[in-house]
């Protein structure tokens, strides 16, 4: 199979993916403008590529089309659509094909990430939760992948976040520069002035939600009393005296301190688990393989931790014994002999008496025993798609129900938090199974 043929099949998948939405019965290719858009010279090459994609399972004939293969082979109507496998392939191709400029060696983003790798950074993640931050990080991630392909860095392990359905990079872990990478960086150093964040003396980084200020303030008092740590050695961005220094670049400084602090304490509460910043900080720190201590506020359980944090031993804020253990372990990791318990016992008592801020109730209180047969059918139909996001029409077809009926079941399942909805630009929502829905099916013996 020639390289030109492979490139044509890729372009066809992208063509159908870009044009299929809103055309559920398929897209017809029947004019020269479409050939020009696809980048093919004649119908013979087009038909051969379509037949190849059909045989690979990436394409199917449009709904209601009969004698489709015979028509295609004879050069007549070409009404086709992407299969689920084709849509998956479209996402992969779309994710990489639009960014050829990132593959140029003179790309400033490439030089920027090489410089940071050369300075010792090994984990890359978005510096914020805004759309601009997320999209800016995609350029950095693609540059790192390209750097590995060009043998400029020794290792590159990108992770793609799939929950949103957008397949965006959320973390990239890399090794150091290769000799080739050092030469590339040195050769461009005159054009890329280094801009380092302000020096940091932080030894303990406390990741938290601003809603938990009372808890983290008491925690800081305990650490300073028991371990005699200076204020400059603690970072807690919501508490006066422990915020970022004036003039610091907030995102760069936080990113560096999350990676470099000797100890990272993640205060886990109902609020912090909804904070994008906290989630990013926890994920970035976990990837460094440095000490990370989950600290559960009152009311939180170890089972509330999501993977991979659920594998870590968590400390409880509402346990005197656990707090003493926290002081001992921090002292060992920091090389500090803690003060006698009598010095900081009152700080532990103060922390134990704090009640965490209540999060607004969002969980459905309806008993799972009220789940209807229709809801169960809907859950099972989603499972049958093998973990992919599913449209309401596809669920209705699998259940043999009318779309309106399935929409009612979907509304109820969303309220129970048994499924997750995913929204795409100019497209109908798709649905996937939430861990609560999976747990319900397994515990009830409704899935094997």
C-alpha positions in Angstrom: 0.0 0.0 0.0 1.6 3.3 -1.1 2.2 6.3 1.1 -0.1 8.4 -1.1 -2.9 5.9 -0.6 -2.4 6.0 3.2 -2.4 9.7 3.3 -5.6 9.8 1.2 -7.4 7.4 3.6 -6.4 9.7 6.5 -7.7 12.8 4.6 -11.0 10.9 3.9 -11.5 10.1 7.6 -11.0 13.8 8.5 -13.4 14.8 5.6 -16.2 12.6 6.9 -15.6 13.6 10.5 -15.7 17.3 9.6 -18.8 17.0 7.4 -20.9 14.1 8.9 -22.4 16.0 11.9 -26.0 16.8 11.2 -26.0 14.2 8.3 -26.9 11.0 10.2 -27.8 9.2 6.9 -24.3 9.8 5.6 -22.3 12.2 3.4 -22.4 12.0 -0.4 -19.3 12.7 -2.4 -20.4 13.7 -5.9 -18.6 16.8 -7.1 -15.2 18.3 -8.0 -15.2 20.7 -5.1 -15.3 17.8 -2.6 -12.5 16.1 -4.5 -10.4 19.2 -4.2 -11.2 19.5 -0.5 -10.2 15.9 0.1 -7.1 16.3 -2.1 -7.7 13.5 -4.7 -7.3 13.8 -8.4 -9.8 11.3 -9.7 -12.7 9.1 -8.7 -10.8 5.9 -9.3 -8.3 6.7 -6.4 -11.2 7.9 -4.3 -13.3 4.7 -4.8 -10.2 2.5 -4.0 -9.6 4.4 -0.7 -13.3 4.3 0.3 -13.4 0.5 -0.3 -10.2 0.1 1.8 -11.8 2.1 4.7 -15.0 0.1 4.3 -13.0 -3.1 4.7 -11.1 -1.8 7.7 -14.3 -1.0 9.5 -13.8 2.8 9.6 -16.6 3.6 7.1 -20.1 2.2 6.5 -22.7 3.0 3.9 -25.3 5.7 4.7 -28.4 4.6 6.5 -31.0 3.2 4.1 -28.4 2.7 1.3 -28.9 -0.6 -0.5 -26.4 -2.1 -3.0 -23.9 0.3 -1.6 -20.8 -1.7 -2.5 -22.0 -2.4 -6.0 -22.7 1.3 -6.6 -19.3 2.3 -5.2 -17.4 -0.3 -7.3 -19.2 0.9 -10.4 -18.4 4.5 -9.7 -22.0 5.6 -8.9 -23.3 7.2 -5.6 -21.0 7.4 -2.7 -23.1 7.9 0.5 -21.0 6.9 3.5 -20.5 7.6 7.2 -18.0 7.0 9.9 -18.4 4.0 12.1 -17.6 4.3 15.9 -14.1 3.0 15.1 -13.9 5.6 12.3 -14.9 8.4 14.8 -12.2 7.2 17.2 -9.7 7.3 14.3 -11.0 10.8 13.3 -10.3 12.1 16.8 -6.7 10.8 16.7 -6.0 12.2 13.3 -7.7 15.5 14.0 -5.6 15.9 17.1 -2.3 15.7 15.3 -2.9 16.8 11.7 -3.8 20.5 12.3 -0.5 21.4 13.9 2.2 20.8 11.3 3.7 24.1 12.4 4.5 22.6 15.8 6.9 20.2 14.0 9.2 23.0 12.8 12.5 23.2 14.6 12.3 27.0 14.8 9.1 26.9 16.9 9.5 29.1 19.9 7.2 26.8 22.0 9.6 23.9 21.3 12.6 26.0 22.4 10.7 27.1 25.6 9.9 23.6 26.7 13.5 22.4 25.9 14.8 25.2 28.1 12.6 24.1 31.0 13.6 20.5 30.6 17.2 21.6 30.6 16.5 23.5 33.9 15.2 20.3 35.5 11.5 20.3 34.9 10.2 16.8 34.4 6.4 17.2 34.7 4.4 19.5 32.5 0.7 20.4 33.1 -1.6 23.4 32.5 -0.9 26.3 34.8 -4.6 27.2 35.1 -8.1 26.1 34.4 -9.1 28.7 31.8 -9.7 27.8 28.2 -6.6 29.9 27.3 -4.4 27.9 29.7 -5.7 24.6 28.5 -5.2 25.4 24.9 -1.7 26.9 25.5 -0.7 23.7 27.2 -1.7 21.7 24.2 1.0 23.5 22.2 3.5 22.7 24.9 2.5 19.0 25.0 2.7 18.7 21.2 6.1 20.3 21.3 7.3 17.8 23.9 6.0 14.9 21.9 7.8 16.3 18.8 11.0 16.8 20.8 10.9 13.1 21.8 10.3 12.1 18.2 13.3 14.2 17.2 15.4 12.5 19.9 15.9 15.8 21.8 14.6 14.4 25.1 15.1 10.9 26.5 11.5 10.1 27.5 8.0 11.4 26.9 4.9 10.0 28.6 1.9 12.1 27.6 -1.5 11.6 29.3 -4.7 12.5 27.6 -7.8 13.4 29.7 -10.8 11.6 28.2 -13.6 12.5 30.7 -14.6 15.6 28.8 -14.6 13.8 25.4 -12.2 16.3 23.9 -9.1 14.2 24.2 -6.9 17.0 25.5 -3.4 16.5 27.1 -3.5 17.1 30.8 0.0 15.9 31.9 3.3 15.1 30.1 6.2 13.5 32.0 9.6 13.7 30.4 13.2 12.7 30.9 16.2 14.9 30.5 17.8 16.4 27.4 19.7 14.2 25.1 23.1 15.4 23.7 21.2 16.3 20.5 18.7 18.3 22.7 21.5 20.1 24.5 23.1 21.1 21.2 19.7 22.3 19.9 19.1 24.4 23.0 22.6 25.8 23.0 22.4 26.8 19.4 19.2 28.8 20.1 20.1 30.2 23.5 21.0 33.6 22.1 17.5 34.0 20.7 15.7 32.6 23.8 16.5 34.6 27.0 15.9 32.6 30.1 13.2 33.9 32.4 13.2 32.1 35.8 10.6 32.5 38.5 11.6 34.2 41.7 13.7 32.1 44.0 11.6 30.0 46.4 12.5 28.7 49.9 9.3 26.7 50.2 9.7 23.3 51.9 6.0 22.5 52.6 3.3 23.2 50.0 -0.3 23.1 51.1 -2.8 22.5 48.3 -6.3 23.5 49.3 -9.6 25.2 48.5 -10.1 28.8 49.8 -13.3 27.5 51.4 -11.2 25.5 53.8 -9.2 28.5 55.1 -10.0 27.9 58.8 -8.7 24.3 58.5 -5.5 25.2 56.7 -4.8 28.2 59.1 -5.0 25.8 62.0 -2.9 23.3 60.2 -0.2 25.9 59.6 -0.3 26.9 63.3 0.3 23.2 64.2 3.2 22.8 61.8 4.9 25.9 62.9 4.4 25.1 66.6 5.5 21.5 66.3 8.3 21.8 63.8 9.4 25.4 64.2 9.2 26.0 60.4 9.6 29.6 59.2 6.7 31.3 57.4 8.8 31.6 54.3 9.1 27.8 54.2 5.4 27.2 53.9 3.2 28.0 50.8 -0.5 28.4 51.4 -1.9 30.8 48.8 -5.2 31.7 50.7 -3.7 32.5 54.1 -2.0 35.9 54.8 1.7 35.6 55.5 2.0 32.5 53.3 0.9 33.8 49.9 3.0 34.2 46.8 5.6 37.0 47.0 4.9 40.4 45.3 6.0 40.5 41.7 6.0 36.7 41.2 4.5 35.2 38.1 1.7 33.3 39.8 1.5 30.3 37.4 5.2 29.8 37.0 5.9 30.2 40.7 3.1 27.7 41.7 4.2 25.2 39.1 7.8 25.3 40.3 6.9 25.1 44.0 4.5 22.1 43.4 7.3 20.2 41.9 10.2 21.4 44.1 8.7 21.5 47.7 10.0 18.8 49.9 6.6 18.0 51.3 3.2 18.4 49.5 0.1 18.3 51.7 -3.2 18.0 49.8 -6.2 19.1 52.0 -9.0 16.9 50.8 -12.5 18.3 51.2 -15.8 18.4 49.3 -14.7 21.8 48.0 -11.2 21.0 47.1 -12.3 18.0 45.0 -14.3 20.5 42.9 -11.3 22.9 42.5 -9.6 22.6 39.1 -6.4 24.2 40.6 -6.3 21.6 43.4 -6.9 18.7 41.0 -4.1 20.0 38.7 -1.7 20.5 41.7 -2.4 17.0 43.1 -1.9 15.4 39.6 1.3 17.3 38.9 2.8 16.4 42.3 1.8 12.8 42.1 3.7 12.5 38.8 6.9 13.7 40.5 7.0 10.6 42.8 7.9 13.0 45.7 6.2 12.9 49.1 2.4 13.7 48.8 0.2 13.4 51.8 -3.6 13.5 51.4 -5.1 15.1 54.5 -8.8 14.4 54.9 -11.0 17.0 56.6 -13.8 15.9 58.9 -16.5 14.0 57.0 -14.2 12.8 54.2 -13.3 9.2 53.8 -10.4 7.5 52.1 -12.9 6.0 49.6 -13.7 9.6 48.5 -10.2 9.7 46.9 -10.1 9.1 43.1 -7.3 7.2 41.4 -4.4 7.3 41.6 -4.6 9.1 45.0 -6.7 6.3 46.5 -3.5 4.2 46.6 -1.9 6.7 49.1 -2.3 6.4 52.8 -4.4 9.4 53.9 -4.2 11.2 57.2 -7.4 12.3 59.0 -7.9 15.9 60.4 -10.4 14.6 62.9 -8.1 12.0 64.5 -5.6 13.1 67.3 -3.5 10.0 66.6 -3.4 10.7 62.9 -2.3 14.3 63.5 0.5 13.1 65.8 1.6 10.7 63.1 1.6 13.6 60.6 4.0 15.6 62.8 6.3 12.6 63.2 6.4 11.8 59.5 6.9 15.4 58.4 9.7 15.8 61.0 11.4 12.7 59.5 11.1 13.9 55.9 12.2 17.4 56.7 15.0 16.3 59.0 13.5 18.3 61.9 13.1 16.9 65.5 9.6 17.8 66.5 8.9 19.7 69.8 7.4 17.7 72.7 3.7 17.0 72.3 2.9 19.3 75.2 4.1 22.2 73.1 1.6 21.7 70.2 -1.1 19.6 71.8 -3.4 22.7 72.0 -2.9 23.2 68.3 -4.1 19.7 67.6 -7.1 20.3 69.8 -7.9 23.5 67.9 -7.7 21.7 64.6 -10.0 18.8 65.9 -12.7 21.3 66.9 -13.0 22.9 63.4 -16.0 21.9 61.4 -15.4 21.9 57.6 -17.3 24.3 55.4 -20.3 22.6 54.0 -20.5 22.2 50.2 -23.8 22.8 48.5 -25.8 19.7 48.2 -25.5 18.3 44.7 -25.9 14.6 45.2 -29.2 12.9 44.5 -30.8 11.6 47.7 -33.2 9.2 46.0 -32.5 5.6 46.9 -30.9 3.5 44.2 -33.6 0.9 44.8 -35.9 3.2 42.9 -34.0 2.8 39.6 -36.4 1.8 36.9 -36.0 -1.0 34.4 -35.7 1.6 31.7 -32.8 3.3 33.5 -31.1 -0.1 33.9 -31.6 -0.8 30.2 -30.1 2.6 29.4 -27.1 2.0 31.6 -26.5 -1.5 30.0 -26.8 0.0 26.5 -24.0 2.6 27.4 -21.8 -0.2 28.8 -22.3 -2.2 25.5 -20.4 0.6 23.7 -17.2 -0.4 25.4 -16.4 2.8 27.3 -17.1 5.2 24.4 -19.4 8.2 24.7 -22.8 7.4 23.2 -25.5 9.5 21.7 -29.1 9.3 22.8 -30.2 8.0 19.4 -27.7 5.1 19.7 -28.9 4.2 23.1 -32.5 4.2 22.0 -31.7 2.0 19.0 -29.8 -0.5 21.4 -32.8 -0.5 23.8 -35.4 -0.7 21.1 -37.1 2.4 22.6 -38.2 5.7 21.3 -35.8 8.6 21.7 -38.2 10.6 23.8 -38.5 7.7 26.3 -34.7 7.3 26.5 -34.2 11.0 27.0 -36.4 10.8 30.1 -34.3 8.0 31.5 -31.1 9.9 30.7 -32.4 12.9 32.7 -33.1 10.7 35.7 -29.6 9.0 35.5 -27.9 12.4 35.2 -29.7 13.5 38.4 -28.5 10.4 40.2 -25.0 11.0 38.8 -25.0 7.5 37.3 -23.9 8.9 33.9 -21.9 11.8 32.6 -22.8 14.1 29.7 -20.2 15.3 27.3 -20.8 18.3 25.0 -19.0 19.0 21.7 -19.2 22.1 19.6 -22.2 22.1 17.3 -23.1 18.6 18.2 -25.6 16.7 20.3 -24.4 15.6 23.8 -23.0 12.1 24.3 -23.1 10.0 27.5 -20.8 7.7 29.4 -20.9 5.7 32.6 -20.1 7.4 35.9 -18.4 5.3 38.6 -21.7 5.4 40.6 -23.5 3.9 37.7 -20.9 1.3 37.3 -20.9 0.5 41.0 -24.7 0.1 40.9 -24.6 -2.3 38.0 -21.9 -4.4 39.6 -23.4 -4.5 43.1 -26.8 -5.5 41.7 -25.3 -8.2 39.5 -26.6 -6.5 36.4 -23.3 -6.7 34.6 -20.6 -9.3 34.5 
